[in-house]
């Protein structure tokens, strides 16, 4: 399993600003896989090394902070959504606005509207 990359970590930090009880979950998340589709990517998470008992509140949410992620290879950038089901952070889904994408971020910039 892979470590979270910088962008994934930043977006999860935004999630925990809205749902503070999930902050203790982030250090235990590892990337199970990054599934690249034609116009997006889904980053699936697994919980690992959860030595302490994590609190799985009854949170069910599809979270997006409304930001747009600009990357050089896409004209309109990416949107994202983070799935939290039964208090567990399951995945981040990145999607383009109809463009093909190879799943590589390179240099990026987060634009808050």
Biopython code that builds the backbone (N, CA, C, O; Angstrom):
import numpy as np
from Bio.PDB.StructureBuilder import StructureBuilder

atoms = [
    (1, "UNK", "N", (0.833, -1.184, 0.000)),
    (1, "UNK", "CA", (0.000, 0.000, 0.000)),
    (1, "UNK", "C", (0.873, 1.241, 0.000)),
    (1, "UNK", "O", (1.968, 1.258, 0.562)),
    (2, "UNK", "N", (0.367, 2.261, -0.634)),
    (2, "UNK", "CA", (1.105, 3.512, -0.780)),
    (2, "UNK", "C", (0.724, 4.520, 0.298)),
    (2, "UNK", "O", (-0.331, 4.429, 0.926)),
    (3, "UNK", "N", (1.618, 5.478, 0.486)),
    (3, "UNK", "CA", (1.354, 6.610, 1.359)),
    (3, "UNK", "C", (0.461, 7.604, 0.631)),
    (3, "UNK", "O", (0.374, 7.593, -0.597)),
    (4, "UNK", "N", (-0.195, 8.454, 1.392)),
    (4, "UNK", "CA", (-0.958, 9.550, 0.797)),
    (4, "UNK", "C", (0.011, 10.513, 0.127)),
    (4, "UNK", "O", (1.101, 10.753, 0.646)),
    (5, "UNK", "N", (-0.373, 11.071, -1.026)),
    (5, "UNK", "CA", (0.455, 12.106, -1.619)),
    (5, "UNK", "C", (0.055, 13.462, -1.033)),
    (5, "UNK", "O", (-0.901, 13.561, -0.264)),
    (6, "UNK", "N", (0.788, 14.485, -1.402)),
    (6, "UNK", "CA", (0.571, 15.813, -0.822)),
    (6, "UNK", "C", (-0.851, 16.319, -1.065)),
    (6, "UNK", "O", (-1.497, 16.818, -0.143)),
    (7, "UNK", "N", (-1.338, 16.193, -2.295)),
    (7, "UNK", "CA", (-2.668, 16.693, -2.616)),
    (7, "UNK", "C", (-3.747, 15.934, -1.840)),
    (7, "UNK", "O", (-4.672, 16.550, -1.311)),
    (8, "UNK", "N", (-3.639, 14.624, -1.768)),
    (8, "UNK", "CA", (-4.600, 13.830, -1.002)),
    (8, "UNK", "C", (-4.622, 14.274, 0.456)),
    (8, "UNK", "O", (-5.692, 14.404, 1.053)),
    (9, "UNK", "N", (-3.449, 14.508, 1.028)),
    (9, "UNK", "CA", (-3.355, 14.964, 2.421)),
    (9, "UNK", "C", (-4.015, 16.319, 2.619)),
    (9, "UNK", "O", (-4.723, 16.528, 3.604)),
    (10, "UNK", "N", (-3.790, 17.233, 1.697)),
    (10, "UNK", "CA", (-4.392, 18.571, 1.789)),
    (10, "UNK", "C", (-5.915, 18.474, 1.745)),
    (10, "UNK", "O", (-6.606, 19.112, 2.540)),
    (11, "UNK", "N", (-6.431, 17.680, 0.819)),
    (11, "UNK", "CA", (-7.885, 17.557, 0.692)),
    (11, "UNK", "C", (-8.495, 16.891, 1.920)),
    (11, "UNK", "O", (-9.589, 17.261, 2.345)),
    (12, "UNK", "N", (-7.800, 15.914, 2.492)),
    (12, "UNK", "CA", (-8.286, 15.281, 3.717)),
    (12, "UNK", "C", (-8.257, 16.263, 4.891)),
    (12, "UNK", "O", (-9.119, 16.206, 5.767)),
    (13, "UNK", "N", (-7.269, 17.164, 4.910)),
    (13, "UNK", "CA", (-7.245, 18.207, 5.943)),
    (13, "UNK", "C", (-8.486, 19.093, 5.834)),
    (13, "UNK", "O", (-9.071, 19.472, 6.849)),
    (14, "UNK", "N", (-8.890, 19.426, 4.596)),
    (14, "UNK", "CA", (-10.099, 20.232, 4.397)),
    (14, "UNK", "C", (-11.323, 19.481, 4.917)),
    (14, "UNK", "O", (-12.214, 20.079, 5.520)),
    (15, "UNK", "N", (-11.363, 18.172, 4.682)),
    (15, "UNK", "CA", (-12.456, 17.345, 5.186)),
    (15, "UNK", "C", (-12.521, 17.411, 6.710)),
    (15, "UNK", "O", (-13.600, 17.569, 7.280)),
    (16, "UNK", "N", (-11.368, 17.291, 7.370)),
    (16, "UNK", "CA", (-11.360, 17.262, 8.835)),
    (16, "UNK", "C", (-11.668, 18.622, 9.455)),
    (16, "UNK", "O", (-12.008, 18.699, 10.636)),
    (17, "UNK", "N", (-11.554, 19.693, 8.674)),
    (17, "UNK", "CA", (-12.000, 20.998, 9.182)),
    (17, "UNK", "C", (-13.513, 20.987, 9.371)),
    (17, "UNK", "O", (-14.025, 21.571, 10.325)),
    (18, "UNK", "N", (-14.225, 20.326, 8.468)),
    (18, "UNK", "CA", (-15.686, 20.241, 8.576)),
    (18, "UNK", "C", (-16.113, 19.129, 9.533)),
    (18, "UNK", "O", (-17.113, 19.262, 10.237)),
    (19, "UNK", "N", (-15.354, 18.035, 9.555)),
    (19, "UNK", "CA", (-15.665, 16.882, 10.414)),
    (19, "UNK", "C", (-14.453, 16.595, 11.307)),
    (19, "UNK", "O", (-13.678, 15.685, 11.015)),
    (20, "UNK", "N", (-14.281, 17.361, 12.391)),
    (20, "UNK", "CA", (-13.093, 17.225, 13.247)),
    (20, "UNK", "C", (-12.877, 15.823, 13.816)),
    (20, "UNK", "O", (-11.735, 15.441, 14.073)),
    (21, "UNK", "N", (-13.932, 15.059, 14.017)),
    (21, "UNK", "CA", (-13.763, 13.719, 14.589)),
    (21, "UNK", "C", (-13.003, 12.786, 13.648)),
    (21, "UNK", "O", (-12.510, 11.744, 14.080)),
    (22, "UNK", "N", (-12.902, 13.147, 12.370)),
    (22, "UNK", "CA", (-12.174, 12.309, 11.410)),
    (22, "UNK", "C", (-10.670, 12.591, 11.395)),
    (22, "UNK", "O", (-9.911, 11.867, 10.750)),
    (23, "UNK", "N", (-10.239, 13.633, 12.098)),
    (23, "UNK", "CA", (-8.812, 13.988, 12.098)),
    (23, "UNK", "C", (-7.936, 12.835, 12.603)),
    (23, "UNK", "O", (-6.835, 12.622, 12.094)),
    (24, "UNK", "N", (-8.421, 12.101, 13.594)),
    (24, "UNK", "CA", (-7.635, 10.986, 14.127)),
    (24, "UNK", "C", (-7.539, 9.818, 13.145)),
    (24, "UNK", "O", (-6.711, 8.928, 13.336)),
    (25, "UNK", "N", (-8.353, 9.804, 12.120)),
    (25, "UNK", "CA", (-8.341, 8.730, 11.129)),
    (25, "UNK", "C", (-7.201, 8.881, 10.117)),
    (25, "UNK", "O", (-6.632, 7.888, 9.663)),
    (26, "UNK", "N", (-6.875, 10.115, 9.772)),
    (26, "UNK", "CA", (-5.942, 10.378, 8.667)),
    (26, "UNK", "C", (-4.583, 9.692, 8.839)),
    (26, "UNK", "O", (-4.076, 9.136, 7.864)),
    (27, "UNK", "N", (-3.969, 9.702, 10.025)),
    (27, "UNK", "CA", (-2.667, 9.026, 10.152)),
    (27, "UNK", "C", (-2.727, 7.518, 9.897)),
    (27, "UNK", "O", (-1.696, 6.890, 9.659)),
    (28, "UNK", "N", (-3.916, 6.942, 9.945)),
    (28, "UNK", "CA", (-4.078, 5.496, 9.764)),
    (28, "UNK", "C", (-4.482, 5.111, 8.349)),
    (28, "UNK", "O", (-4.687, 3.933, 8.058)),
    (29, "UNK", "N", (-4.597, 6.108, 7.461)),
    (29, "UNK", "CA", (-5.010, 5.826, 6.093)),
    (29, "UNK", "C", (-3.814, 5.520, 5.207)),
    (29, "UNK", "O", (-2.794, 6.207, 5.259)),
    (30, "UNK", "N", (-3.948, 4.491, 4.402)),
    (30, "UNK", "CA", (-2.983, 4.156, 3.347)),
    (30, "UNK", "C", (-3.775, 4.007, 2.064)),
    (30, "UNK", "O", (-4.965, 3.690, 2.086)),
    (31, "UNK", "N", (-3.110, 4.238, 0.952)),
    (31, "UNK", "CA", (-3.760, 4.106, -0.347)),
    (31, "UNK", "C", (-3.756, 2.637, -0.753)),
    (31, "UNK", "O", (-2.700, 2.033, -0.943)),
    (32, "UNK", "N", (-4.955, 2.074, -0.882)),
    (32, "UNK", "CA", (-5.095, 0.693, -1.326)),
    (32, "UNK", "C", (-4.793, 0.605, -2.823)),
    (32, "UNK", "O", (-4.065, -0.282, -3.269)),
    (33, "UNK", "N", (-5.365, 1.540, -3.594)),
    (33, "UNK", "CA", (-5.056, 1.624, -5.031)),
    (33, "UNK", "C", (-5.506, 2.962, -5.577)),
    (33, "UNK", "O", (-6.357, 3.639, -5.000)),
    (34, "UNK", "N", (-4.921, 3.323, -6.692)),
    (34, "UNK", "CA", (-5.312, 4.507, -7.447)),
    (34, "UNK", "C", (-5.785, 4.002, -8.807)),
    (34, "UNK", "O", (-4.987, 3.588, -9.648)),
    (35, "UNK", "N", (-7.081, 4.046, -8.997)),
    (35, "UNK", "CA", (-7.708, 3.518, -10.205)),
    (35, "UNK", "C", (-7.919, 4.664, -11.197)),
    (35, "UNK", "O", (-8.782, 5.520, -10.999)),
    (36, "UNK", "N", (-7.124, 4.668, -12.257)),
    (36, "UNK", "CA", (-7.216, 5.722, -13.267)),
    (36, "UNK", "C", (-8.256, 5.315, -14.301)),
    (36, "UNK", "O", (-8.204, 4.222, -14.864)),
    (37, "UNK", "N", (-9.206, 6.224, -14.539)),
    (37, "UNK", "CA", (-10.203, 6.029, -15.580)),
    (37, "UNK", "C", (-9.859, 6.973, -16.726)),
    (37, "UNK", "O", (-8.856, 7.684, -16.661)),
    (38, "UNK", "N", (-10.658, 6.988, -17.748)),
    (38, "UNK", "CA", (-10.373, 7.858, -18.894)),
    (38, "UNK", "C", (-10.413, 9.345, -18.511)),
    (38, "UNK", "O", (-9.631, 10.151, -19.017)),
    (39, "UNK", "N", (-11.337, 9.687, -17.610)),
    (39, "UNK", "CA", (-11.490, 11.099, -17.269)),
    (39, "UNK", "C", (-11.451, 11.353, -15.768)),
    (39, "UNK", "O", (-12.104, 12.272, -15.274)),
    (40, "UNK", "N", (-10.692, 10.544, -15.045)),
    (40, "UNK", "CA", (-10.593, 10.752, -13.611)),
    (40, "UNK", "C", (-9.751, 9.703, -12.926)),
    (40, "UNK", "O", (-9.037, 8.930, -13.566)),
    (41, "UNK", "N", (-9.849, 9.693, -11.608)),
    (41, "UNK", "CA", (-9.120, 8.719, -10.812)),
    (41, "UNK", "C", (-9.854, 8.546, -9.480)),
    (41, "UNK", "O", (-10.362, 9.508, -8.903)),
    (42, "UNK", "N", (-9.896, 7.305, -9.009)),
    (42, "UNK", "CA", (-10.454, 7.010, -7.692)),
    (42, "UNK", "C", (-9.326, 6.472, -6.821)),
    (42, "UNK", "O", (-8.665, 5.494, -7.168)),
    (43, "UNK", "N", (-9.121, 7.131, -5.683)),
    (43, "UNK", "CA", (-8.087, 6.738, -4.728)),
    (43, "UNK", "C", (-8.801, 6.048, -3.568)),
    (43, "UNK", "O", (-9.455, 6.703, -2.755)),
    (44, "UNK", "N", (-8.673, 4.714, -3.494)),
    (44, "UNK", "CA", (-9.299, 3.930, -2.434)),
    (44, "UNK", "C", (-8.367, 3.839, -1.231)),
    (44, "UNK", "O", (-7.157, 3.667, -1.380)),
    (45, "UNK", "N", (-8.947, 3.958, -0.034)),
    (45, "UNK", "CA", (-8.170, 3.920, 1.200)),
    (45, "UNK", "C", (-8.443, 2.667, 2.009)),
    (45, "UNK", "O", (-9.527, 2.087, 1.941)),
    (46, "UNK", "N", (-7.439, 2.257, 2.780)),
    (46, "UNK", "CA", (-7.558, 1.229, 3.808)),
    (46, "UNK", "C", (-7.024, 1.822, 5.103)),
    (46, "UNK", "O", (-6.138, 2.676, 5.090)),
    (47, "UNK", "N", (-7.571, 1.362, 6.216)),
    (47, "UNK", "CA", (-7.060, 1.746, 7.530)),
    (47, "UNK", "C", (-6.001, 0.736, 7.939)),
    (47, "UNK", "O", (-6.219, -0.472, 7.849)),
    (48, "UNK", "N", (-4.858, 1.229, 8.387)),
    (48, "UNK", "CA", (-3.782, 0.345, 8.846)),
    (48, "UNK", "C", (-3.223, 0.849, 10.165)),
    (48, "UNK", "O", (-3.356, 2.027, 10.499)),
    (49, "UNK", "N", (-2.606, -0.037, 10.901)),
    (49, "UNK", "CA", (-1.928, 0.300, 12.159)),
    (49, "UNK", "C", (-2.799, 1.118, 13.099)),
    (49, "UNK", "O", (-2.315, 2.033, 13.766)),
    (50, "UNK", "N", (-4.063, 0.793, 13.149)),
    (50, "UNK", "CA", (-4.985, 1.509, 14.042)),
    (50, "UNK", "C", (-4.896, 0.893, 15.428)),
    (50, "UNK", "O", (-5.752, 0.111, 15.841)),
    (51, "UNK", "N", (-3.830, 1.270, 16.137)),
    (51, "UNK", "CA", (-3.584, 0.688, 17.465)),
    (51, "UNK", "C", (-4.631, 1.140, 18.477)),
    (51, "UNK", "O", (-5.111, 0.342, 19.283)),
    (52, "UNK", "N", (-4.979, 2.410, 18.432)),
    (52, "UNK", "CA", (-6.009, 2.881, 19.348)),
    (52, "UNK", "C", (-7.376, 2.671, 18.691)),
    (52, "UNK", "O", (-7.479, 2.523, 17.473)),
    (53, "UNK", "N", (-8.373, 2.662, 19.484)),
    (53, "UNK", "CA", (-9.746, 2.504, 18.982)),
    (53, "UNK", "C", (-10.174, 3.818, 18.326)),
    (53, "UNK", "O", (-10.264, 4.852, 18.989)),
    (54, "UNK", "N", (-10.434, 3.769, 17.041)),
    (54, "UNK", "CA", (-10.885, 4.963, 16.340)),
    (54, "UNK", "C", (-12.384, 5.124, 16.535)),
    (54, "UNK", "O", (-13.127, 4.148, 16.637)),
    (55, "UNK", "N", (-12.803, 6.366, 16.584)),
    (55, "UNK", "CA", (-14.213, 6.671, 16.735)),
    (55, "UNK", "C", (-14.852, 6.743, 15.350)),
    (55, "UNK", "O", (-14.535, 7.636, 14.565)),
    (56, "UNK", "N", (-15.750, 5.806, 15.049)),
    (56, "UNK", "CA", (-16.447, 5.808, 13.772)),
    (56, "UNK", "C", (-17.843, 6.385, 13.989)),
    (56, "UNK", "O", (-18.827, 5.661, 14.133)),
    (57, "UNK", "N", (-17.888, 7.719, 14.007)),
    (57, "UNK", "CA", (-19.160, 8.411, 14.183)),
    (57, "UNK", "C", (-20.101, 8.055, 13.038)),
    (57, "UNK", "O", (-19.685, 7.505, 12.017)),
    (58, "UNK", "N", (-21.345, 8.372, 13.224)),
    (58, "UNK", "CA", (-22.342, 8.097, 12.198)),
    (58, "UNK", "C", (-22.311, 9.221, 11.153)),
    (58, "UNK", "O", (-23.272, 9.974, 10.995)),
    (59, "UNK", "N", (-21.181, 9.308, 10.450)),
    (59, "UNK", "CA", (-21.026, 10.321, 9.409)),
    (59, "UNK", "C", (-21.154, 9.630, 8.060)),
    (59, "UNK", "O", (-20.444, 8.670, 7.764)),
    (60, "UNK", "N", (-22.073, 10.137, 7.252)),
    (60, "UNK", "CA", (-22.229, 9.691, 5.879)),
    (60, "UNK", "C", (-22.260, 10.951, 5.037)),
    (60, "UNK", "O", (-23.200, 11.742, 5.121)),
    (61, "UNK", "N", (-21.216, 11.138, 4.214)),
    (61, "UNK", "CA", (-21.112, 12.383, 3.466)),
    (61, "UNK", "C", (-20.323, 12.189, 2.187)),
    (61, "UNK", "O", (-19.409, 11.368, 2.115)),
    (62, "UNK", "N", (-20.693, 12.954, 1.193)),
    (62, "UNK", "CA", (-19.860, 13.152, 0.017)),
    (62, "UNK", "C", (-19.367, 14.585, 0.141)),
    (62, "UNK", "O", (-20.134, 15.530, -0.043)),
    (63, "UNK", "N", (-18.090, 14.743, 0.451)),
    (63, "UNK", "CA", (-17.534, 16.056, 0.776)),
    (63, "UNK", "C", (-16.725, 16.600, -0.390)),
    (63, "UNK", "O", (-15.912, 15.889, -0.981)),
    (64, "UNK", "N", (-16.954, 17.856, -0.711)),
    (64, "UNK", "CA", (-16.091, 18.612, -1.611)),
    (64, "UNK", "C", (-16.079, 20.032, -1.090)),
    (64, "UNK", "O", (-17.126, 20.604, -0.785)),
    (65, "UNK", "N", (-14.890, 20.596, -0.989)),
    (65, "UNK", "CA", (-14.780, 21.955, -0.486)),
    (65, "UNK", "C", (-15.094, 23.010, -1.524)),
    (65, "UNK", "O", (-14.994, 24.203, -1.237)),
    (66, "UNK", "N", (-15.476, 22.595, -2.742)),
    (66, "UNK", "CA", (-15.792, 23.552, -3.797)),
    (66, "UNK", "C", (-14.575, 24.067, -4.547)),
    (66, "UNK", "O", (-14.697, 24.933, -5.413)),
    (67, "UNK", "N", (-13.397, 23.536, -4.217)),
    (67, "UNK", "CA", (-12.186, 23.977, -4.900)),
    (67, "UNK", "C", (-12.098, 23.345, -6.298)),
    (67, "UNK", "O", (-12.695, 22.302, -6.566)),
    (68, "UNK", "N", (-11.353, 23.993, -7.157)),
    (68, "UNK", "CA", (-10.978, 23.423, -8.446)),
    (68, "UNK", "C", (-9.470, 23.198, -8.396)),
    (68, "UNK", "O", (-8.727, 24.040, -7.891)),
    (69, "UNK", "N", (-9.028, 22.071, -8.917)),
    (69, "UNK", "CA", (-7.603, 21.757, -8.918)),
    (69, "UNK", "C", (-7.082, 21.969, -10.321)),
    (69, "UNK", "O", (-7.442, 21.234, -11.241)),
    (70, "UNK", "N", (-6.231, 22.978, -10.491)),
    (70, "UNK", "CA", (-5.655, 23.265, -11.803)),
    (70, "UNK", "C", (-4.387, 22.448, -11.986)),
    (70, "UNK", "O", (-3.519, 22.425, -11.113)),
    (71, "UNK", "N", (-4.287, 21.781, -13.125)),
    (71, "UNK", "CA", (-3.048, 21.106, -13.507)),
    (71, "UNK", "C", (-2.777, 21.436, -14.964)),
    (71, "UNK", "O", (-3.700, 21.673, -15.742)),
    (72, "UNK", "N", (-1.506, 21.448, -15.321)),
    (72, "UNK", "CA", (-1.103, 21.924, -16.651)),
    (72, "UNK", "C", (-1.692, 21.117, -17.794)),
    (72, "UNK", "O", (-1.965, 21.677, -18.855)),
    (73, "UNK", "N", (-1.895, 19.823, -17.614)),
    (73, "UNK", "CA", (-2.344, 18.981, -18.717)),
    (73, "UNK", "C", (-3.855, 19.063, -18.989)),
    (73, "UNK", "O", (-4.344, 18.447, -19.936)),
    (74, "UNK", "N", (-4.588, 19.815, -18.170)),
    (74, "UNK", "CA", (-6.037, 19.922, -18.360)),
    (74, "UNK", "C", (-6.453, 21.385, -18.489)),
    (74, "UNK", "O", (-6.000, 22.241, -17.729)),
    (75, "UNK", "N", (-7.314, 21.657, -19.454)),
    (75, "UNK", "CA", (-7.775, 23.033, -19.669)),
    (75, "UNK", "C", (-8.621, 23.541, -18.516)),
    (75, "UNK", "O", (-8.494, 24.694, -18.104)),
    (76, "UNK", "N", (-9.502, 22.662, -17.985)),
    (76, "UNK", "CA", (-10.433, 23.113, -16.957)),
    (76, "UNK", "C", (-10.163, 22.522, -15.577)),
    (76, "UNK", "O", (-10.908, 22.792, -14.635)),
    (77, "UNK", "N", (-9.121, 21.729, -15.447)),
    (77, "UNK", "CA", (-8.757, 21.207, -14.139)),
    (77, "UNK", "C", (-9.607, 20.037, -13.684)),
    (77, "UNK", "O", (-10.246, 19.356, -14.486)),
    (78, "UNK", "N", (-9.599, 19.820, -12.371)),
    (78, "UNK", "CA", (-10.267, 18.683, -11.750)),
    (78, "UNK", "C", (-11.200, 19.141, -10.640)),
    (78, "UNK", "O", (-10.973, 20.161, -9.990)),
    (79, "UNK", "N", (-12.239, 18.372, -10.444)),
    (79, "UNK", "CA", (-13.041, 18.490, -9.231)),
    (79, "UNK", "C", (-12.784, 17.226, -8.422)),
    (79, "UNK", "O", (-12.139, 16.296, -8.905)),
    (80, "UNK", "N", (-13.281, 17.191, -7.207)),
    (80, "UNK", "CA", (-13.092, 16.003, -6.380)),
    (80, "UNK", "C", (-14.253, 15.851, -5.416)),
    (80, "UNK", "O", (-14.980, 16.802, -5.132)),
    (81, "UNK", "N", (-14.409, 14.636, -4.921)),
    (81, "UNK", "CA", (-15.356, 14.348, -3.857)),
    (81, "UNK", "C", (-14.729, 13.279, -2.971)),
    (81, "UNK", "O", (-14.085, 12.353, -3.464)),
    (82, "UNK", "N", (-14.920, 13.413, -1.659)),
    (82, "UNK", "CA", (-14.430, 12.422, -0.697)),
    (82, "UNK", "C", (-15.645, 11.708, -0.122)),
    (82, "UNK", "O", (-16.576, 12.348, 0.368)),
    (83, "UNK", "N", (-15.632, 10.384, -0.184)),
    (83, "UNK", "CA", (-16.730, 9.575, 0.331)),
    (83, "UNK", "C", (-16.428, 9.143, 1.764)),
    (83, "UNK", "O", (-15.408, 8.510, 2.038)),
    (84, "UNK", "N", (-17.338, 9.499, 2.671)),
    (84, "UNK", "CA", (-17.284, 9.034, 4.058)),
    (84, "UNK", "C", (-18.576, 8.258, 4.298)),
    (84, "UNK", "O", (-19.670, 8.815, 4.212)),
    (85, "UNK", "N", (-18.439, 6.980, 4.598)),
    (85, "UNK", "CA", (-19.599, 6.118, 4.824)),
    (85, "UNK", "C", (-19.441, 5.422, 6.173)),
    (85, "UNK", "O", (-18.411, 4.810, 6.454)),
    (86, "UNK", "N", (-20.466, 5.526, 6.991)),
    (86, "UNK", "CA", (-20.452, 4.956, 8.339)),
    (86, "UNK", "C", (-19.211, 5.367, 9.124)),
    (86, "UNK", "O", (-18.628, 4.567, 9.856)),
    (87, "UNK", "N", (-18.819, 6.626, 8.957)),
    (87, "UNK", "CA", (-17.694, 7.169, 9.705)),
    (87, "UNK", "C", (-16.326, 6.785, 9.194)),
    (87, "UNK", "O", (-15.326, 7.117, 9.830)),
    (88, "UNK", "N", (-16.243, 6.090, 8.057)),
    (88, "UNK", "CA", (-14.956, 5.701, 7.483)),
    (88, "UNK", "C", (-14.704, 6.472, 6.194)),
    (88, "UNK", "O", (-15.594, 6.629, 5.358)),
    (89, "UNK", "N", (-13.472, 6.948, 6.053)),
    (89, "UNK", "CA", (-13.073, 7.639, 4.827)),
    (89, "UNK", "C", (-12.738, 6.554, 3.808)),
    (89, "UNK", "O", (-11.755, 5.831, 3.967)),
    (90, "UNK", "N", (-13.555, 6.442, 2.760)),
    (90, "UNK", "CA", (-13.405, 5.340, 1.813)),
    (90, "UNK", "C", (-12.561, 5.678, 0.595)),
    (90, "UNK", "O", (-11.687, 4.902, 0.208)),
    (91, "UNK", "N", (-12.819, 6.848, -0.022)),
    (91, "UNK", "CA", (-12.069, 7.181, -1.235)),
    (91, "UNK", "C", (-12.172, 8.666, -1.571)),
    (91, "UNK", "O", (-13.038, 9.381, -1.067)),
    (92, "UNK", "N", (-11.261, 9.105, -2.438)),
    (92, "UNK", "CA", (-11.352, 10.404, -3.093)),
    (92, "UNK", "C", (-11.528, 10.113, -4.579)),
    (92, "UNK", "O", (-10.780, 9.328, -5.162)),
    (93, "UNK", "N", (-12.519, 10.751, -5.182)),
    (93, "UNK", "CA", (-12.707, 10.618, -6.630)),
    (93, "UNK", "C", (-12.403, 11.954, -7.288)),
    (93, "UNK", "O", (-13.045, 12.964, -7.002)),
    (94, "UNK", "N", (-11.415, 11.942, -8.172)),
    (94, "UNK", "CA", (-11.068, 13.114, -8.971)),
    (94, "UNK", "C", (-11.715, 12.963, -10.335)),
    (94, "UNK", "O", (-11.668, 11.885, -10.926)),
    (95, "UNK", "N", (-12.322, 14.034, -10.845)),
    (95, "UNK", "CA", (-12.916, 13.975, -12.178)),
    (95, "UNK", "C", (-12.573, 15.229, -12.965)),
    (95, "UNK", "O", (-12.490, 16.332, -12.425)),
    (96, "UNK", "N", (-12.379, 15.020, -14.255)),
    (96, "UNK", "CA", (-12.155, 16.144, -15.150)),
    (96, "UNK", "C", (-13.521, 16.673, -15.589)),
    (96, "UNK", "O", (-14.564, 16.123, -15.232)),
    (97, "UNK", "N", (-13.488, 17.718, -16.345)),
    (97, "UNK", "CA", (-14.718, 18.271, -16.911)),
    (97, "UNK", "C", (-14.819, 17.834, -18.370)),
    (97, "UNK", "O", (-14.909, 18.658, -19.279)),
    (98, "UNK", "N", (-14.801, 16.498, -18.571)),
    (98, "UNK", "CA", (-14.969, 15.930, -19.904)),
    (98, "UNK", "C", (-13.694, 15.714, -20.695)),
    (98, "UNK", "O", (-13.748, 15.304, -21.855)),
    (99, "UNK", "N", (-12.543, 15.984, -20.086)),
    (99, "UNK", "CA", (-11.271, 15.784, -20.784)),
    (99, "UNK", "C", (-10.665, 14.434, -20.418)),
    (99, "UNK", "O", (-10.899, 13.916, -19.326)),
    (100, "UNK", "N", (-9.886, 13.868, -21.337)),
    (100, "UNK", "CA", (-9.102, 12.674, -21.020)),
    (100, "UNK", "C", (-7.937, 13.084, -20.137)),
    (100, "UNK", "O", (-7.387, 14.175, -20.284)),
    (101, "UNK", "N", (-7.562, 12.196, -19.214)),
    (101, "UNK", "CA", (-6.498, 12.507, -18.264)),
    (101, "UNK", "C", (-5.751, 11.225, -17.928)),
    (101, "UNK", "O", (-6.351, 10.156, -17.813)),
    (102, "UNK", "N", (-4.436, 11.341, -17.771)),
    (102, "UNK", "CA", (-3.598, 10.169, -17.499)),
    (102, "UNK", "C", (-3.402, 9.890, -16.007)),
    (102, "UNK", "O", (-2.696, 8.945, -15.656)),
    (103, "UNK", "N", (-4.001, 10.677, -15.133)),
    (103, "UNK", "CA", (-3.889, 10.446, -13.701)),
    (103, "UNK", "C", (-2.652, 11.051, -13.056)),
    (103, "UNK", "O", (-2.415, 10.830, -11.869)),
    (104, "UNK", "N", (-1.862, 11.804, -13.803)),
    (104, "UNK", "CA", (-0.654, 12.440, -13.268)),
    (104, "UNK", "C", (-0.980, 13.894, -12.901)),
    (104, "UNK", "O", (-1.548, 14.644, -13.695)),
    (105, "UNK", "N", (-0.601, 14.263, -11.671)),
    (105, "UNK", "CA", (-0.878, 15.618, -11.211)),
    (105, "UNK", "C", (0.199, 16.609, -11.626)),
    (105, "UNK", "O", (-0.124, 17.711, -12.068)),
    (106, "UNK", "N", (1.462, 16.249, -11.497)),
    (106, "UNK", "CA", (2.530, 17.214, -11.747)),
    (106, "UNK", "C", (2.344, 18.419, -10.856)),
    (106, "UNK", "O", (1.944, 18.289, -9.699)),
    (107, "UNK", "N", (2.633, 19.586, -11.386)),
    (107, "UNK", "CA", (2.395, 20.823, -10.644)),
    (107, "UNK", "C", (0.894, 21.093, -10.627)),
    (107, "UNK", "O", (0.231, 20.995, -11.659)),
    (108, "UNK", "N", (0.371, 21.425, -9.479)),
    (108, "UNK", "CA", (-1.054, 21.705, -9.359)),
    (108, "UNK", "C", (-1.249, 22.954, -8.514)),
    (108, "UNK", "O", (-0.350, 23.392, -7.795)),
    (109, "UNK", "N", (-2.433, 23.507, -8.619)),
    (109, "UNK", "CA", (-2.797, 24.668, -7.826)),
    (109, "UNK", "C", (-4.264, 24.494, -7.418)),
    (109, "UNK", "O", (-5.117, 24.198, -8.255)),
    (110, "UNK", "N", (-4.544, 24.679, -6.133)),
    (110, "UNK", "CA", (-5.903, 24.564, -5.639)),
    (110, "UNK", "C", (-6.538, 25.959, -5.655)),
    (110, "UNK", "O", (-6.056, 26.890, -5.009)),
    (111, "UNK", "N", (-7.624, 26.072, -6.406)),
    (111, "UNK", "CA", (-8.324, 27.359, -6.542)),
    (111, "UNK", "C", (-9.608, 27.291, -5.733)),
    (111, "UNK", "O", (-10.475, 26.456, -5.990)),
    (112, "UNK", "N", (-9.720, 28.174, -4.759)),
    (112, "UNK", "CA", (-10.923, 28.262, -3.937)),
    (112, "UNK", "C", (-11.836, 29.318, -4.531)),
    (112, "UNK", "O", (-11.415, 30.437, -4.823)),
    (113, "UNK", "N", (-13.088, 28.943, -4.703)),
    (113, "UNK", "CA", (-14.044, 29.888, -5.299)),
    (113, "UNK", "C", (-14.711, 30.746, -4.262)),
    (113, "UNK", "O", (-15.540, 31.590, -4.600)),
]
sb = StructureBuilder()
sb.init_structure("model")
sb.init_model(0)
sb.init_chain("A")
sb.init_seg("    ")
for serial, (resi, resn, name, xyz) in enumerate(atoms, 1):
    if name == "N":
        sb.init_residue(resn, " ", resi, " ")
    sb.init_atom(name, np.array(xyz, "f"), 0.0, 1.0, " ", f" {name:<3s}", serial, name[0])
structure = sb.get_structure()
